């Protein structure tokens, strides 16, 4: 349940930011490539989970995911601050 909520949070935050900084014309041009690359990245990351667990262990992977969540929250705040200007 937490994973799905986290993914939805990131997904909505990502598209909300992109929509807030692009004009409709820019959005028409770049939304498809961004969505396509995001899908490819998600597929590759899902395939690498077993490799990460083997190297870091489950607890290590939880630490990495927690740290990445904190970093993404900070960067999102910075990005939205830049978009307001």
PyMOL Python script that loads the backbone (N, CA, C, O; Angstrom):
from pymol import cmd

cmd.read_pdbstr("""\
ATOM      1  N   UNK A   1       0.832  -1.181   0.000  1.00  0.00           N
ATOM      2  CA  UNK A   1       0.000   0.000   0.000  1.00  0.00           C
ATOM      3  C   UNK A   1       0.877   1.246   0.000  1.00  0.00           C
ATOM      4  O   UNK A   1       0.633   2.179  -0.765  1.00  0.00           O
ATOM      5  N   UNK A   2       1.904   1.265   0.860  1.00  0.00           N
ATOM      6  CA  UNK A   2       2.770   2.444   0.929  1.00  0.00           C
ATOM      7  C   UNK A   2       3.475   2.684  -0.399  1.00  0.00           C
ATOM      8  O   UNK A   2       3.623   3.829  -0.826  1.00  0.00           O
ATOM      9  N   UNK A   3       3.906   1.620  -1.048  1.00  0.00           N
ATOM     10  CA  UNK A   3       4.607   1.766  -2.323  1.00  0.00           C
ATOM     11  C   UNK A   3       3.710   2.449  -3.344  1.00  0.00           C
ATOM     12  O   UNK A   3       4.150   3.371  -4.031  1.00  0.00           O
ATOM     13  N   UNK A   4       2.463   2.016  -3.455  1.00  0.00           N
ATOM     14  CA  UNK A   4       1.546   2.609  -4.421  1.00  0.00           C
ATOM     15  C   UNK A   4       1.272   4.077  -4.093  1.00  0.00           C
ATOM     16  O   UNK A   4       1.194   4.907  -4.999  1.00  0.00           O
ATOM     17  N   UNK A   5       1.126   4.399  -2.827  1.00  0.00           N
ATOM     18  CA  UNK A   5       0.897   5.787  -2.437  1.00  0.00           C
ATOM     19  C   UNK A   5       2.117   6.642  -2.763  1.00  0.00           C
ATOM     20  O   UNK A   5       1.975   7.764  -3.249  1.00  0.00           O
ATOM     21  N   UNK A   6       3.295   6.128  -2.505  1.00  0.00           N
ATOM     22  CA  UNK A   6       4.538   6.852  -2.784  1.00  0.00           C
ATOM     23  C   UNK A   6       4.708   7.084  -4.282  1.00  0.00           C
ATOM     24  O   UNK A   6       5.089   8.176  -4.703  1.00  0.00           O
ATOM     25  N   UNK A   7       4.430   6.071  -5.079  1.00  0.00           N
ATOM     26  CA  UNK A   7       4.546   6.196  -6.532  1.00  0.00           C
ATOM     27  C   UNK A   7       3.560   7.230  -7.042  1.00  0.00           C
ATOM     28  O   UNK A   7       3.914   8.048  -7.892  1.00  0.00           O
ATOM     29  N   UNK A   8       2.342   7.214  -6.547  1.00  0.00           N
ATOM     30  CA  UNK A   8       1.354   8.200  -6.983  1.00  0.00           C
ATOM     31  C   UNK A   8       1.763   9.605  -6.580  1.00  0.00           C
ATOM     32  O   UNK A   8       1.568  10.548  -7.347  1.00  0.00           O
ATOM     33  N   UNK A   9       2.328   9.762  -5.391  1.00  0.00           N
ATOM     34  CA  UNK A   9       2.813  11.066  -4.951  1.00  0.00           C
ATOM     35  C   UNK A   9       3.884  11.587  -5.894  1.00  0.00           C
ATOM     36  O   UNK A   9       3.818  12.733  -6.339  1.00  0.00           O
ATOM     37  N   UNK A  10       4.856  10.766  -6.196  1.00  0.00           N
ATOM     38  CA  UNK A  10       5.933  11.191  -7.093  1.00  0.00           C
ATOM     39  C   UNK A  10       5.420  11.482  -8.498  1.00  0.00           C
ATOM     40  O   UNK A  10       5.823  12.466  -9.118  1.00  0.00           O
ATOM     41  N   UNK A  11       4.538  10.634  -8.994  1.00  0.00           N
ATOM     42  CA  UNK A  11       3.986  10.806 -10.337  1.00  0.00           C
ATOM     43  C   UNK A  11       3.229  12.132 -10.445  1.00  0.00           C
ATOM     44  O   UNK A  11       3.442  12.901 -11.382  1.00  0.00           O
ATOM     45  N   UNK A  12       2.350  12.389  -9.486  1.00  0.00           N
ATOM     46  CA  UNK A  12       1.576  13.628  -9.517  1.00  0.00           C
ATOM     47  C   UNK A  12       2.445  14.849  -9.323  1.00  0.00           C
ATOM     48  O   UNK A  12       2.225  15.877  -9.964  1.00  0.00           O
ATOM     49  N   UNK A  13       3.422  14.753  -8.454  1.00  0.00           N
ATOM     50  CA  UNK A  13       4.327  15.871  -8.213  1.00  0.00           C
ATOM     51  C   UNK A  13       5.146  16.186  -9.463  1.00  0.00           C
ATOM     52  O   UNK A  13       5.354  17.350  -9.804  1.00  0.00           O
ATOM     53  N   UNK A  14       5.596  15.162 -10.124  1.00  0.00           N
ATOM     54  CA  UNK A  14       6.391  15.311 -11.346  1.00  0.00           C
ATOM     55  C   UNK A  14       5.596  16.044 -12.422  1.00  0.00           C
ATOM     56  O   UNK A  14       6.074  17.031 -12.981  1.00  0.00           O
ATOM     57  N   UNK A  15       4.401  15.574 -12.712  1.00  0.00           N
ATOM     58  CA  UNK A  15       3.605  16.190 -13.781  1.00  0.00           C
ATOM     59  C   UNK A  15       3.077  17.557 -13.378  1.00  0.00           C
ATOM     60  O   UNK A  15       2.927  18.425 -14.237  1.00  0.00           O
ATOM     61  N   UNK A  16       2.793  17.774 -12.112  1.00  0.00           N
ATOM     62  CA  UNK A  16       2.350  19.102 -11.664  1.00  0.00           C
ATOM     63  C   UNK A  16       3.454  20.124 -11.871  1.00  0.00           C
ATOM     64  O   UNK A  16       3.193  21.243 -12.315  1.00  0.00           O
ATOM     65  N   UNK A  17       4.679  19.747 -11.554  1.00  0.00           N
ATOM     66  CA  UNK A  17       5.789  20.674 -11.757  1.00  0.00           C
ATOM     67  C   UNK A  17       5.991  20.962 -13.240  1.00  0.00           C
ATOM     68  O   UNK A  17       6.129  22.119 -13.638  1.00  0.00           O
ATOM     69  N   UNK A  18       6.008  19.922 -14.049  1.00  0.00           N
ATOM     70  CA  UNK A  18       6.232  20.122 -15.484  1.00  0.00           C
ATOM     71  C   UNK A  18       5.121  20.987 -16.074  1.00  0.00           C
ATOM     72  O   UNK A  18       5.391  21.864 -16.896  1.00  0.00           O
ATOM     73  N   UNK A  19       3.892  20.754 -15.671  1.00  0.00           N
ATOM     74  CA  UNK A  19       2.776  21.553 -16.182  1.00  0.00           C
ATOM     75  C   UNK A  19       2.877  23.003 -15.743  1.00  0.00           C
ATOM     76  O   UNK A  19       2.420  23.898 -16.454  1.00  0.00           O
ATOM     77  N   UNK A  20       3.462  23.245 -14.593  1.00  0.00           N
ATOM     78  CA  UNK A  20       3.531  24.621 -14.090  1.00  0.00           C
ATOM     79  C   UNK A  20       4.633  25.445 -14.746  1.00  0.00           C
ATOM     80  O   UNK A  20       4.578  26.674 -14.708  1.00  0.00           O
ATOM     81  N   UNK A  21       5.621  24.807 -15.338  1.00  0.00           N
ATOM     82  CA  UNK A  21       6.733  25.570 -15.914  1.00  0.00           C
ATOM     83  C   UNK A  21       6.737  25.607 -17.433  1.00  0.00           C
ATOM     84  O   UNK A  21       7.494  26.379 -18.021  1.00  0.00           O
ATOM     85  N   UNK A  22       5.914  24.794 -18.086  1.00  0.00           N
ATOM     86  CA  UNK A  22       5.907  24.763 -19.541  1.00  0.00           C
ATOM     87  C   UNK A  22       4.667  25.449 -20.099  1.00  0.00           C
ATOM     88  O   UNK A  22       3.597  25.418 -19.490  1.00  0.00           O
ATOM     89  N   UNK A  23       4.827  26.063 -21.257  1.00  0.00           N
ATOM     90  CA  UNK A  23       3.683  26.599 -21.980  1.00  0.00           C
ATOM     91  C   UNK A  23       2.956  25.432 -22.649  1.00  0.00           C
ATOM     92  O   UNK A  23       3.528  24.349 -22.771  1.00  0.00           O
ATOM     93  N   UNK A  24       1.709  25.628 -23.084  1.00  0.00           N
ATOM     94  CA  UNK A  24       1.016  24.528 -23.777  1.00  0.00           C
ATOM     95  C   UNK A  24       1.772  24.021 -25.010  1.00  0.00           C
ATOM     96  O   UNK A  24       1.767  22.821 -25.285  1.00  0.00           O
ATOM     97  N   UNK A  25       2.410  24.910 -25.740  1.00  0.00           N
ATOM     98  CA  UNK A  25       3.167  24.486 -26.921  1.00  0.00           C
ATOM     99  C   UNK A  25       4.370  23.630 -26.529  1.00  0.00           C
ATOM    100  O   UNK A  25       4.645  22.607 -27.157  1.00  0.00           O
ATOM    101  N   UNK A  26       5.080  24.054 -25.494  1.00  0.00           N
ATOM    102  CA  UNK A  26       6.220  23.265 -25.012  1.00  0.00           C
ATOM    103  C   UNK A  26       5.760  21.921 -24.481  1.00  0.00           C
ATOM    104  O   UNK A  26       6.415  20.901 -24.698  1.00  0.00           O
ATOM    105  N   UNK A  27       4.631  21.919 -23.785  1.00  0.00           N
ATOM    106  CA  UNK A  27       4.092  20.677 -23.254  1.00  0.00           C
ATOM    107  C   UNK A  27       3.751  19.687 -24.361  1.00  0.00           C
ATOM    108  O   UNK A  27       4.020  18.492 -24.244  1.00  0.00           O
ATOM    109  N   UNK A  28       3.155  20.200 -25.440  1.00  0.00           N
ATOM    110  CA  UNK A  28       2.835  19.312 -26.564  1.00  0.00           C
ATOM    111  C   UNK A  28       4.082  18.683 -27.158  1.00  0.00           C
ATOM    112  O   UNK A  28       4.039  17.554 -27.647  1.00  0.00           O
ATOM    113  N   UNK A  29       5.183  19.400 -27.119  1.00  0.00           N
ATOM    114  CA  UNK A  29       6.417  18.913 -27.722  1.00  0.00           C
ATOM    115  C   UNK A  29       7.178  17.949 -26.814  1.00  0.00           C
ATOM    116  O   UNK A  29       7.778  17.000 -27.318  1.00  0.00           O
ATOM    117  N   UNK A  30       7.178  18.154 -25.501  1.00  0.00           N
ATOM    118  CA  UNK A  30       8.066  17.378 -24.627  1.00  0.00           C
ATOM    119  C   UNK A  30       7.378  16.364 -23.716  1.00  0.00           C
ATOM    120  O   UNK A  30       8.059  15.512 -23.145  1.00  0.00           O
ATOM    121  N   UNK A  31       6.057  16.423 -23.556  1.00  0.00           N
ATOM    122  CA  UNK A  31       5.402  15.482 -22.642  1.00  0.00           C
ATOM    123  C   UNK A  31       5.582  14.032 -23.075  1.00  0.00           C
ATOM    124  O   UNK A  31       5.864  13.174 -22.238  1.00  0.00           O
ATOM    125  N   UNK A  32       5.424  13.739 -24.361  1.00  0.00           N
ATOM    126  CA  UNK A  32       5.548  12.354 -24.833  1.00  0.00           C
ATOM    127  C   UNK A  32       6.950  11.789 -24.593  1.00  0.00           C
ATOM    128  O   UNK A  32       7.068  10.682 -24.067  1.00  0.00           O
ATOM    129  N   UNK A  33       8.031  12.516 -24.964  1.00  0.00           N
ATOM    130  CA  UNK A  33       9.363  11.961 -24.670  1.00  0.00           C
ATOM    131  C   UNK A  33       9.624  11.785 -23.173  1.00  0.00           C
ATOM    132  O   UNK A  33      10.259  10.811 -22.770  1.00  0.00           O
ATOM    133  N   UNK A  34       9.146  12.708 -22.354  1.00  0.00           N
ATOM    134  CA  UNK A  34       9.344  12.579 -20.910  1.00  0.00           C
ATOM    135  C   UNK A  34       8.614  11.340 -20.386  1.00  0.00           C
ATOM    136  O   UNK A  34       9.167  10.570 -19.601  1.00  0.00           O
ATOM    137  N   UNK A  35       7.375  11.156 -20.826  1.00  0.00           N
ATOM    138  CA  UNK A  35       6.609   9.985 -20.390  1.00  0.00           C
ATOM    139  C   UNK A  35       7.257   8.692 -20.872  1.00  0.00           C
ATOM    140  O   UNK A  35       7.318   7.714 -20.127  1.00  0.00           O
ATOM    141  N   UNK A  36       7.737   8.680 -22.104  1.00  0.00           N
ATOM    142  CA  UNK A  36       8.387   7.480 -22.637  1.00  0.00           C
ATOM    143  C   UNK A  36       9.657   7.129 -21.891  1.00  0.00           C
ATOM    144  O   UNK A  36       9.877   5.970 -21.539  1.00  0.00           O
ATOM    145  N   UNK A  37      10.490   8.123 -21.649  1.00  0.00           N
ATOM    146  CA  UNK A  37      11.733   7.869 -20.909  1.00  0.00           C
ATOM    147  C   UNK A  37      11.446   7.458 -19.472  1.00  0.00           C
ATOM    148  O   UNK A  37      12.164   6.637 -18.901  1.00  0.00           O
ATOM    149  N   UNK A  38      10.395   8.028 -18.888  1.00  0.00           N
ATOM    150  CA  UNK A  38      10.008   7.629 -17.539  1.00  0.00           C
ATOM    151  C   UNK A  38       9.580   6.181 -17.471  1.00  0.00           C
ATOM    152  O   UNK A  38       9.900   5.478 -16.513  1.00  0.00           O
ATOM    153  N   UNK A  39       8.855   5.727 -18.486  1.00  0.00           N
ATOM    154  CA  UNK A  39       8.432   4.323 -18.536  1.00  0.00           C
ATOM    155  C   UNK A  39       9.623   3.391 -18.702  1.00  0.00           C
ATOM    156  O   UNK A  39       9.689   2.337 -18.069  1.00  0.00           O
ATOM    157  N   UNK A  40      10.556   3.780 -19.549  1.00  0.00           N
ATOM    158  CA  UNK A  40      11.759   2.964 -19.746  1.00  0.00           C
ATOM    159  C   UNK A  40      12.568   2.902 -18.450  1.00  0.00           C
ATOM    160  O   UNK A  40      13.030   1.835 -18.049  1.00  0.00           O
ATOM    161  N   UNK A  41      12.732   4.051 -17.802  1.00  0.00           N
ATOM    162  CA  UNK A  41      13.468   4.090 -16.540  1.00  0.00           C
ATOM    163  C   UNK A  41      12.814   3.243 -15.461  1.00  0.00           C
ATOM    164  O   UNK A  41      13.502   2.552 -14.710  1.00  0.00           O
ATOM    165  N   UNK A  42      11.491   3.291 -15.380  1.00  0.00           N
ATOM    166  CA  UNK A  42      10.773   2.481 -14.389  1.00  0.00           C
ATOM    167  C   UNK A  42      10.952   0.991 -14.653  1.00  0.00           C
ATOM    168  O   UNK A  42      11.127   0.202 -13.724  1.00  0.00           O
ATOM    169  N   UNK A  43      10.907   0.619 -15.919  1.00  0.00           N
ATOM    170  CA  UNK A  43      11.078  -0.787 -16.277  1.00  0.00           C
ATOM    171  C   UNK A  43      12.483  -1.266 -15.921  1.00  0.00           C
ATOM    172  O   UNK A  43      12.651  -2.349 -15.359  1.00  0.00           O
ATOM    173  N   UNK A  44      13.480  -0.467 -16.244  1.00  0.00           N
ATOM    174  CA  UNK A  44      14.861  -0.840 -15.913  1.00  0.00           C
ATOM    175  C   UNK A  44      15.075  -0.906 -14.407  1.00  0.00           C
ATOM    176  O   UNK A  44      15.737  -1.817 -13.911  1.00  0.00           O
ATOM    177  N   UNK A  45      14.519   0.054 -13.684  1.00  0.00           N
ATOM    178  CA  UNK A  45      14.678   0.055 -12.227  1.00  0.00           C
ATOM    179  C   UNK A  45      14.009  -1.160 -11.595  1.00  0.00           C
ATOM    180  O   UNK A  45      14.546  -1.755 -10.661  1.00  0.00           O
ATOM    181  N   UNK A  46      12.840  -1.523 -12.103  1.00  0.00           N
ATOM    182  CA  UNK A  46      12.158  -2.696 -11.562  1.00  0.00           C
ATOM    183  C   UNK A  46      12.975  -3.961 -11.788  1.00  0.00           C
ATOM    184  O   UNK A  46      12.986  -4.856 -10.943  1.00  0.00           O
ATOM    185  N   UNK A  47      13.653  -4.037 -12.913  1.00  0.00           N
ATOM    186  CA  UNK A  47      14.495  -5.190 -13.192  1.00  0.00           C
ATOM    187  C   UNK A  47      15.753  -5.232 -12.348  1.00  0.00           C
ATOM    188  O   UNK A  47      16.337  -6.301 -12.165  1.00  0.00           O
ATOM    189  N   UNK A  48      16.181  -4.097 -11.833  1.00  0.00           N
ATOM    190  CA  UNK A  48      17.415  -4.025 -11.051  1.00  0.00           C
ATOM    191  C   UNK A  48      17.203  -4.226  -9.551  1.00  0.00           C
ATOM    192  O   UNK A  48      18.178  -4.290  -8.802  1.00  0.00           O
ATOM    193  N   UNK A  49      15.969  -4.325  -9.104  1.00  0.00           N
ATOM    194  CA  UNK A  49      15.704  -4.456  -7.669  1.00  0.00           C
ATOM    195  C   UNK A  49      16.423  -5.655  -7.074  1.00  0.00           C
ATOM    196  O   UNK A  49      17.024  -5.543  -6.006  1.00  0.00           O
ATOM    197  N   UNK A  50      16.374  -6.793  -7.738  1.00  0.00           N
ATOM    198  CA  UNK A  50      17.022  -7.987  -7.187  1.00  0.00           C
ATOM    199  C   UNK A  50      18.533  -7.797  -7.087  1.00  0.00           C
ATOM    200  O   UNK A  50      19.159  -8.313  -6.162  1.00  0.00           O
ATOM    201  N   UNK A  51      19.124  -7.064  -8.027  1.00  0.00           N
ATOM    202  CA  UNK A  51      20.562  -6.779  -7.972  1.00  0.00           C
ATOM    203  C   UNK A  51      20.873  -5.893  -6.769  1.00  0.00           C
ATOM    204  O   UNK A  51      21.837  -6.135  -6.042  1.00  0.00           O
ATOM    205  N   UNK A  52      20.049  -4.866  -6.566  1.00  0.00           N
ATOM    206  CA  UNK A  52      20.275  -3.971  -5.428  1.00  0.00           C
ATOM    207  C   UNK A  52      20.096  -4.692  -4.099  1.00  0.00           C
ATOM    208  O   UNK A  52      20.867  -4.471  -3.166  1.00  0.00           O
ATOM    209  N   UNK A  53      19.101  -5.541  -4.007  1.00  0.00           N
ATOM    210  CA  UNK A  53      18.876  -6.288  -2.760  1.00  0.00           C
ATOM    211  C   UNK A  53      20.049  -7.228  -2.498  1.00  0.00           C
ATOM    212  O   UNK A  53      20.479  -7.374  -1.354  1.00  0.00           O
ATOM    213  N   UNK A  54      20.571  -7.866  -3.547  1.00  0.00           N
ATOM    214  CA  UNK A  54      21.704  -8.773  -3.367  1.00  0.00           C
ATOM    215  C   UNK A  54      22.946  -8.015  -2.884  1.00  0.00           C
ATOM    216  O   UNK A  54      23.708  -8.534  -2.068  1.00  0.00           O
ATOM    217  N   UNK A  55      23.148  -6.808  -3.377  1.00  0.00           N
ATOM    218  CA  UNK A  55      24.341  -6.038  -2.988  1.00  0.00           C
ATOM    219  C   UNK A  55      24.186  -5.306  -1.675  1.00  0.00           C
ATOM    220  O   UNK A  55      25.113  -5.282  -0.866  1.00  0.00           O
ATOM    221  N   UNK A  56      23.018  -4.704  -1.448  1.00  0.00           N
ATOM    222  CA  UNK A  56      22.829  -3.855  -0.271  1.00  0.00           C
ATOM    223  C   UNK A  56      22.098  -4.551   0.865  1.00  0.00           C
ATOM    224  O   UNK A  56      22.198  -4.136   2.019  1.00  0.00           O
ATOM    225  N   UNK A  57      21.369  -5.602   0.542  1.00  0.00           N
ATOM    226  CA  UNK A  57      20.498  -6.216   1.536  1.00  0.00           C
ATOM    227  C   UNK A  57      19.204  -5.419   1.623  1.00  0.00           C
ATOM    228  O   UNK A  57      19.129  -4.279   1.166  1.00  0.00           O
ATOM    229  N   UNK A  58      18.203  -6.026   2.207  1.00  0.00           N
ATOM    230  CA  UNK A  58      16.904  -5.379   2.281  1.00  0.00           C
ATOM    231  C   UNK A  58      16.945  -4.113   3.135  1.00  0.00           C
ATOM    232  O   UNK A  58      16.376  -3.088   2.758  1.00  0.00           O
ATOM    233  N   UNK A  59      17.609  -4.182   4.270  1.00  0.00           N
ATOM    234  CA  UNK A  59      17.693  -3.008   5.147  1.00  0.00           C
ATOM    235  C   UNK A  59      18.480  -1.890   4.472  1.00  0.00           C
ATOM    236  O   UNK A  59      18.104  -0.722   4.576  1.00  0.00           O
ATOM    237  N   UNK A  60      19.559  -2.228   3.786  1.00  0.00           N
ATOM    238  CA  UNK A  60      20.331  -1.220   3.061  1.00  0.00           C
ATOM    239  C   UNK A  60      19.500  -0.566   1.971  1.00  0.00           C
ATOM    240  O   UNK A  60      19.598   0.642   1.754  1.00  0.00           O
ATOM    241  N   UNK A  61      18.689  -1.349   1.288  1.00  0.00           N
ATOM    242  CA  UNK A  61      17.830  -0.807   0.246  1.00  0.00           C
ATOM    243  C   UNK A  61      16.765   0.113   0.839  1.00  0.00           C
ATOM    244  O   UNK A  61      16.408   1.125   0.236  1.00  0.00           O
ATOM    245  N   UNK A  62      16.265  -0.236   2.007  1.00  0.00           N
ATOM    246  CA  UNK A  62      15.310   0.654   2.681  1.00  0.00           C
ATOM    247  C   UNK A  62      15.962   1.978   3.054  1.00  0.00           C
ATOM    248  O   UNK A  62      15.333   3.030   2.940  1.00  0.00           O
ATOM    249  N   UNK A  63      17.218   1.938   3.498  1.00  0.00           N
ATOM    250  CA  UNK A  63      17.932   3.183   3.805  1.00  0.00           C
ATOM    251  C   UNK A  63      18.120   4.027   2.553  1.00  0.00           C
ATOM    252  O   UNK A  63      17.928   5.243   2.585  1.00  0.00           O
ATOM    253  N   UNK A  64      18.492   3.392   1.459  1.00  0.00           N
ATOM    254  CA  UNK A  64      18.676   4.116   0.199  1.00  0.00           C
ATOM    255  C   UNK A  64      17.357   4.736  -0.259  1.00  0.00           C
ATOM    256  O   UNK A  64      17.337   5.885  -0.699  1.00  0.00           O
ATOM    257  N   UNK A  65      16.263   3.995  -0.162  1.00  0.00           N
ATOM    258  CA  UNK A  65      14.977   4.540  -0.600  1.00  0.00           C
ATOM    259  C   UNK A  65      14.527   5.686   0.304  1.00  0.00           C
ATOM    260  O   UNK A  65      13.944   6.658  -0.177  1.00  0.00           O
ATOM    261  N   UNK A  66      14.789   5.584   1.592  1.00  0.00           N
ATOM    262  CA  UNK A  66      14.469   6.693   2.497  1.00  0.00           C
ATOM    263  C   UNK A  66      15.283   7.939   2.188  1.00  0.00           C
ATOM    264  O   UNK A  66      14.759   9.053   2.186  1.00  0.00           O
ATOM    265  N   UNK A  67      16.568   7.739   1.926  1.00  0.00           N
ATOM    266  CA  UNK A  67      17.418   8.876   1.572  1.00  0.00           C
ATOM    267  C   UNK A  67      16.983   9.495   0.251  1.00  0.00           C
ATOM    268  O   UNK A  67      16.981  10.718   0.111  1.00  0.00           O
ATOM    269  N   UNK A  68      16.615   8.663  -0.716  1.00  0.00           N
ATOM    270  CA  UNK A  68      16.172   9.209  -2.004  1.00  0.00           C
ATOM    271  C   UNK A  68      14.857   9.956  -1.855  1.00  0.00           C
ATOM    272  O   UNK A  68      14.630  10.937  -2.563  1.00  0.00           O
ATOM    273  N   UNK A  69      13.993   9.522  -0.960  1.00  0.00           N
ATOM    274  CA  UNK A  69      12.749  10.232  -0.705  1.00  0.00           C
ATOM    275  C   UNK A  69      13.031  11.621  -0.136  1.00  0.00           C
ATOM    276  O   UNK A  69      12.420  12.604  -0.558  1.00  0.00           O
ATOM    277  N   UNK A  70      13.944  11.701   0.809  1.00  0.00           N
ATOM    278  CA  UNK A  70      14.295  12.997   1.403  1.00  0.00           C
ATOM    279  C   UNK A  70      14.898  13.919   0.355  1.00  0.00           C
ATOM    280  O   UNK A  70      14.529  15.090   0.273  1.00  0.00           O
ATOM    281  N   UNK A  71      15.821  13.401  -0.446  1.00  0.00           N
ATOM    282  CA  UNK A  71      16.447  14.207  -1.496  1.00  0.00           C
ATOM    283  C   UNK A  71      15.407  14.671  -2.505  1.00  0.00           C
ATOM    284  O   UNK A  71      15.421  15.832  -2.913  1.00  0.00           O
ATOM    285  N   UNK A  72      14.503  13.783  -2.914  1.00  0.00           N
ATOM    286  CA  UNK A  72      13.489  14.181  -3.893  1.00  0.00           C
ATOM    287  C   UNK A  72      12.534  15.221  -3.322  1.00  0.00           C
ATOM    288  O   UNK A  72      12.085  16.103  -4.054  1.00  0.00           O
ATOM    289  N   UNK A  73      12.213  15.140  -2.038  1.00  0.00           N
ATOM    290  CA  UNK A  73      11.351  16.143  -1.417  1.00  0.00           C
ATOM    291  C   UNK A  73      12.039  17.513  -1.386  1.00  0.00           C
ATOM    292  O   UNK A  73      11.407  18.535  -1.650  1.00  0.00           O
ATOM    293  N   UNK A  74      13.316  17.526  -1.069  1.00  0.00           N
ATOM    294  CA  UNK A  74      14.065  18.790  -1.042  1.00  0.00           C
ATOM    295  C   UNK A  74      14.169  19.374  -2.448  1.00  0.00           C
ATOM    296  O   UNK A  74      13.939  20.568  -2.641  1.00  0.00           O
ATOM    297  N   UNK A  75      14.511  18.552  -3.420  1.00  0.00           N
ATOM    298  CA  UNK A  75      14.629  19.035  -4.795  1.00  0.00           C
ATOM    299  C   UNK A  75      13.285  19.488  -5.361  1.00  0.00           C
ATOM    300  O   UNK A  75      13.228  20.446  -6.133  1.00  0.00           O
ATOM    301  N   UNK A  76      12.214  18.812  -4.985  1.00  0.00           N
ATOM    302  CA  UNK A  76      10.888  19.241  -5.431  1.00  0.00           C
ATOM    303  C   UNK A  76      10.552  20.611  -4.861  1.00  0.00           C
ATOM    304  O   UNK A  76      10.003  21.457  -5.567  1.00  0.00           O
ATOM    305  N   UNK A  77      10.872  20.836  -3.604  1.00  0.00           N
ATOM    306  CA  UNK A  77      10.624  22.139  -2.988  1.00  0.00           C
ATOM    307  C   UNK A  77      11.424  23.228  -3.690  1.00  0.00           C
ATOM    308  O   UNK A  77      10.905  24.313  -3.955  1.00  0.00           O
ATOM    309  N   UNK A  78      12.682  22.941  -3.990  1.00  0.00           N
ATOM    310  CA  UNK A  78      13.525  23.904  -4.709  1.00  0.00           C
ATOM    311  C   UNK A  78      12.964  24.172  -6.100  1.00  0.00           C
ATOM    312  O   UNK A  78      12.892  25.322  -6.532  1.00  0.00           O
ATOM    313  N   UNK A  79      12.567  23.114  -6.799  1.00  0.00           N
ATOM    314  CA  UNK A  79      12.048  23.260  -8.162  1.00  0.00           C
ATOM    315  C   UNK A  79      10.766  24.076  -8.175  1.00  0.00           C
ATOM    316  O   UNK A  79      10.616  24.957  -9.021  1.00  0.00           O
ATOM    317  N   UNK A  80       9.827  23.807  -7.254  1.00  0.00           N
ATOM    318  CA  UNK A  80       8.595  24.571  -7.219  1.00  0.00           C
ATOM    319  C   UNK A  80       8.886  26.020  -6.835  1.00  0.00           C
ATOM    320  O   UNK A  80       8.213  26.928  -7.323  1.00  0.00           O
ATOM    321  N   UNK A  81       9.873  26.254  -5.969  1.00  0.00           N
ATOM    322  CA  UNK A  81      10.271  27.618  -5.649  1.00  0.00           C
ATOM    323  C   UNK A  81      10.800  28.360  -6.873  1.00  0.00           C
ATOM    324  O   UNK A  81      10.497  29.536  -7.073  1.00  0.00           O
ATOM    325  N   UNK A  82      11.578  27.676  -7.680  1.00  0.00           N
ATOM    326  CA  UNK A  82      12.098  28.286  -8.910  1.00  0.00           C
ATOM    327  C   UNK A  82      10.976  28.549  -9.903  1.00  0.00           C
ATOM    328  O   UNK A  82      11.015  29.541 -10.631  1.00  0.00           O
ATOM    329  N   UNK A  83       9.989  27.685  -9.942  1.00  0.00           N
ATOM    330  CA  UNK A  83       8.882  27.850 -10.882  1.00  0.00           C
ATOM    331  C   UNK A  83       7.988  29.018 -10.507  1.00  0.00           C
ATOM    332  O   UNK A  83       7.358  29.612 -11.382  1.00  0.00           O
ATOM    333  N   UNK A  84       7.918  29.359  -9.237  1.00  0.00           N
ATOM    334  CA  UNK A  84       7.082  30.473  -8.792  1.00  0.00           C
ATOM    335  C   UNK A  84       7.638  31.817  -9.235  1.00  0.00           C
ATOM    336  O   UNK A  84       6.894  32.790  -9.360  1.00  0.00           O
ATOM    337  N   UNK A  85       8.947  31.875  -9.473  1.00  0.00           N
ATOM    338  CA  UNK A  85       9.598  33.147  -9.817  1.00  0.00           C
ATOM    339  C   UNK A  85       9.278  33.567 -11.204  1.00  0.00           C
ATOM    340  O   UNK A  85       9.743  34.613 -11.654  1.00  0.00           O
TER     341      UNK A  85
END
""", "prot")
cmd.dss("prot")
cmd.show_as("cartoon", "prot")
cmd.util.cbc("prot")
cmd.orient("prot")
